[in-house]
Amino acid sequence: MGREIGAAHEGETLMLHPGTEGKGIIPLGNIYTMTWQPANMWVNAHGNRFVDETVAFSFAHAGNTIGRQKGHYAWAIFDDAELQHAKNDGVDNGVGVLVPVMTKLKNIDSEIKNALAAKSESFKSATSIEQLAKAIDVPVANLKHAYDSYNLAATTHYDEAFNKDRMWTRPLNHGRLYAVKLMPYHFTSVGGLRINTQMSVVNTDDNPIKGLYAGGNDVGGIYSDTYTLWASGHAFGFATYSGRKAAQNALDYIKIGK
Ligand SMILES: Cc1cc2nc3c(=O)[nH]c(=O)nc-3n(C[C@H](O)[C@H](O)[C@H](O)COP(=O)(O)OP(=O)(O)OC[C@H]3O[C@@H](n4cnc5c(N)ncnc54)[C@H](O)[C@@H]3O)c2cc1C
């Protein structure tokens, strides 16, 4: 309705999150949850690392960075030690509130068995990095370089490529290697009417449209394609403040008739 009377709008975009799907993979299951773990090594279709994988702690950033890779996908790589850790100690990163942090991945062995039996296009396992490169169809030399550099970083506690926190840079050389295809998924859409500091909706010249106010989710531009997970209550806080302010100003407008 605002747009019909000339209101400007802004911020229309999508927020994304990482995830996976494919044969043998259960939505929000144990394999799925492994894709959100910060100690994974991520490589793109070229077999190269492209980000500090602790970006997994901020799912919208993670979704964005995967979406910007060739083919809009990546691979999360981990080894048997990481599987044991997730099974026995619990996961380091939850999947939002749906799979809480420290959940023990009790079904991981059976899910892996099923995914491999189903010849999943999104889940691969190998006994060497060269074999894994073939399984996920990336250049062997690149993946080997990424892998060797990553293991060196885990040993020296310095990740020359991305300065990844040493706490989450663990060697990937215990037992088998696994790769899960990571893809970006829709989390939510954002955007709406453009307002000024008085919660007045403005036109495309930034002039207030008399008598029209907006707050909360009707307002665009509060976010872009990222989500400030580290500031809990930001959306609700804005909705509460802006809604009250918009209502007060609307009341003044009605009373005074300006
Ligand atoms: C699952 C989930 C989790 C969230 N978690 C967080 C969080 O942890 N922290 C945080 O800050 N924010 C969170 N948010 C976002 C936050 O809840 C919203 O940003 C906030 O509630 C928006 O408030 P609002 O008043 O703008 O809109 P809403 O709360 O959507 O209110 C709009 C109201 O308008 C009514 N309505 C719609 N059409 C009409 C009509 N034609 N006539 C009359 N009434 C109408 C609707 O019924 C509704 O009651 C979460 C949202 C969801 C969905």
PDBQT file of the ligand as one rigid body, heavy atoms in Angstrom, charges set to zero:
ROOT
HETATM    1  C1  LIG A 301      11.168 -18.120  14.429  1.00  0.00    +0.000 C 
HETATM    2  C2  LIG A 301      11.590 -16.695  14.696  1.00  0.00    +0.000 A 
HETATM    3  C3  LIG A 301      12.601 -16.446  15.601  1.00  0.00    +0.000 A 
HETATM    4  C4  LIG A 301      12.999 -15.156  15.847  1.00  0.00    +0.000 A 
HETATM    5  N1  LIG A 301      13.993 -14.936  16.761  1.00  0.00    +0.000 NA
HETATM    6  C5  LIG A 301      14.363 -13.679  17.067  1.00  0.00    +0.000 A 
HETATM    7  C6  LIG A 301      15.352 -13.421  18.065  1.00  0.00    +0.000 A 
HETATM    8  O1  LIG A 301      15.905 -14.336  18.676  1.00  0.00    +0.000 OA
HETATM    9  N2  LIG A 301      15.690 -12.132  18.321  1.00  0.00    +0.000 N 
HETATM   10  C7  LIG A 301      15.109 -11.088  17.672  1.00  0.00    +0.000 A 
HETATM   11  O2  LIG A 301      15.432  -9.953  17.947  1.00  0.00    +0.000 OA
HETATM   12  N3  LIG A 301      14.157 -11.297  16.724  1.00  0.00    +0.000 NA
HETATM   13  C8  LIG A 301      13.765 -12.557  16.410  1.00  0.00    +0.000 A 
HETATM   14  N4  LIG A 301      12.816 -12.771  15.449  1.00  0.00    +0.000 N 
HETATM   15  C9  LIG A 301      12.273 -11.625  14.700  1.00  0.00    +0.000 C 
HETATM   16  C10 LIG A 301      11.261 -10.819  15.512  1.00  0.00    +0.000 C 
HETATM   17  O3  LIG A 301      10.349 -11.720  16.122  1.00  0.00    +0.000 OA
HETATM   18  C11 LIG A 301      10.523  -9.891  14.536  1.00  0.00    +0.000 C 
HETATM   19  O4  LIG A 301      11.491  -9.060  13.921  1.00  0.00    +0.000 OA
HETATM   20  C12 LIG A 301       9.502  -9.019  15.234  1.00  0.00    +0.000 C 
HETATM   21  O5  LIG A 301       8.569  -9.805  15.951  1.00  0.00    +0.000 OA
HETATM   22  C13 LIG A 301       8.763  -8.200  14.187  1.00  0.00    +0.000 C 
HETATM   23  O6  LIG A 301       7.749  -7.459  14.819  1.00  0.00    +0.000 OA
HETATM   24  P1  LIG A 301       6.690  -6.679  13.983  1.00  0.00    +0.000 P 
HETATM   25  O7  LIG A 301       5.777  -6.030  14.975  1.00  0.00    +0.000 OA
HETATM   26  O8  LIG A 301       7.354  -5.817  12.968  1.00  0.00    +0.000 OA
HETATM   27  O9  LIG A 301       5.903  -7.770  13.113  1.00  0.00    +0.000 OA
HETATM   28  P2  LIG A 301       5.011  -8.972  13.606  1.00  0.00    +0.000 P 
HETATM   29  O10 LIG A 301       5.412  -9.455  14.969  1.00  0.00    +0.000 OA
HETATM   30  O11 LIG A 301       4.968  -9.935  12.482  1.00  0.00    +0.000 OA
HETATM   31  O12 LIG A 301       3.571  -8.291  13.790  1.00  0.00    +0.000 OA
HETATM   32  C14 LIG A 301       2.743  -7.993  12.711  1.00  0.00    +0.000 C 
HETATM   33  C15 LIG A 301       1.306  -8.144  13.193  1.00  0.00    +0.000 C 
HETATM   34  O13 LIG A 301       0.430  -7.623  12.216  1.00  0.00    +0.000 OA
HETATM   35  C16 LIG A 301      -0.662  -8.487  12.102  1.00  0.00    +0.000 C 
HETATM   36  N5  LIG A 301      -1.246  -8.263  10.773  1.00  0.00    +0.000 N 
HETATM   37  C17 LIG A 301      -0.774  -8.650   9.565  1.00  0.00    +0.000 A 
HETATM   38  N6  LIG A 301      -1.580  -8.218   8.586  1.00  0.00    +0.000 NA
HETATM   39  C18 LIG A 301      -2.564  -7.527   9.183  1.00  0.00    +0.000 A 
HETATM   40  C19 LIG A 301      -3.695  -6.820   8.696  1.00  0.00    +0.000 A 
HETATM   41  N7  LIG A 301      -3.974  -6.720   7.379  1.00  0.00    +0.000 N 
HETATM   42  N8  LIG A 301      -4.506  -6.226   9.589  1.00  0.00    +0.000 NA
HETATM   43  C20 LIG A 301      -4.236  -6.287  10.923  1.00  0.00    +0.000 A 
HETATM   44  N9  LIG A 301      -3.169  -6.939  11.444  1.00  0.00    +0.000 NA
HETATM   45  C21 LIG A 301      -2.351  -7.544  10.572  1.00  0.00    +0.000 A 
HETATM   46  C22 LIG A 301      -0.071  -9.863  12.290  1.00  0.00    +0.000 C 
HETATM   47  O14 LIG A 301      -1.079 -10.776  12.674  1.00  0.00    +0.000 OA
HETATM   48  C23 LIG A 301       0.903  -9.599  13.410  1.00  0.00    +0.000 C 
HETATM   49  O15 LIG A 301       0.335  -9.727  14.687  1.00  0.00    +0.000 OA
HETATM   50  C24 LIG A 301      12.372 -14.076  15.193  1.00  0.00    +0.000 A 
HETATM   51  C25 LIG A 301      11.339 -14.331  14.291  1.00  0.00    +0.000 A 
HETATM   52  C26 LIG A 301      10.943 -15.619  14.044  1.00  0.00    +0.000 A 
HETATM   53  C27 LIG A 301       9.801 -15.860  13.076  1.00  0.00    +0.000 C 
ENDROOT
TORSDOF 0
